[in-house]
């Protein structure tokens, strides 16, 4: 049955019935409302007797000070990245994706792009820390953290999840590799981050006085969360990392905001995002390739 938004888009000639019928629609809704998350996951995933695949994307209102001081056109670049990625996924027959966004952007996706795969969330909208950190509902920094809570929820329900930034491009379906002989037993596949403030890869030179730590974390993030694949239930090490990311965000939200000099004393919401991800991770590179759904964070690489 077509949603009202789909009927409106068809009537306006903005999309064809073939496009609307080619994927299971989700009419939109607040993932915090009863039953909506389950409906969203069911409608936007690919389920077989052997697996439950979901590609999770997010896009919010860009209020990033790193972009506001540059070309104003960059304020919409996140949405443009999303449109490119959606075209990329469909070309590879990977249409089982869900998008966390705002009600306004979701409506626009439905009416202008014939995209019936989006939802929004009121999670943490009443948290007193939002005002202190200069955040409002719909901000990209808030949605970026909300997504990890829903990735965790999907894992709890037996889904495996690819969480991708919208500036990602897939040259081919990743599942051939992820389900292949090398990665098929991995609970988490994620790229190592390098560059950052030191411009080099993190070292892994064990010190004599460290039995449980491989090297020294020198300021760069150990894991890059721009593209993550996870299949791990509660209790697993990979689940611990994902769940710990949003939990750390809430802990930071409870505290005083960071106000760097270059922002003239204004709160820096970016300081909520990256530290939350970094501090949820173990110090060793054990989880670059976590080999079992039940494995836990440890200092022994597998």
GIRAWO-V946133 format. One line per field, one symbol per residue. ss: DSSP state (H for helix, E for strand, - for the rest). phi: phi as a letter, one per 30 degrees, with the letter a starting at -180 (. if undefined). burial: b if it has 9 or more other ideal C-beta (glycine too) atoms within 8 Angstrom, else e. Layout:
ss->???
phi->???
burial->???
//
This chain:
ss->---HHHHHHHH-----HHHHH--------E-----HHHHHHHHH-EE----EEEEEEE--E---HHHH---HHHHHHHHHHHHHHHHHHHH-----EEEE--HHHHHHHHHHH----EEE--------HHHH------EHHHHHHHHHHHHHHHHH---EEEEE----------HHHH---------EEEEE--EHHH-E----------------------EEEEEEEE------HHHHHHHHHHHHHHHHH-------HHH------HHHHHHHHHH-----HHHHEE------------
phi->.dddddddddddidacddddddbddbdjlddddeideddddddccccbdcabcbccbaabddbdddcddcdedddcddddeedddddddddchcdcbbbcaceddddddddcbhccbcbbbceidcdddeddcicbejdddddedeeddddeddddcjdcbccbddcdbcdaddddddcdddcdcddabadddajidciadddbcdcdccdcbcibdcjcddbcddbbcbbadejddddeddddddddedddddcdddbdedciiddcddddddedddddcddcddcebddbecdceaccdc
burial->eebebbbbbbeeeeeeeeebeeeebbebbbbeeeebbebbbebbbeeeeeebbbbbbbbbebebbebeeeeeebeebbbebbbbbbebbbebebebbbbbbbeebbbbbbbebbbbbbbbbeebeeeebbebbebeebbbbbbbbbbbbbbbbbbbbebbbbbbebebebeeebeeebeeeebeebbbebebbeebeeeeebeeeeeeeeeebbbeeeebbbbbbbbbbbbbbeebbbbbbbbbbbbbbbebbeeebeeeeebeeebbbbbbbebbbbebbbebbbbbbbebbebeebbeee
//
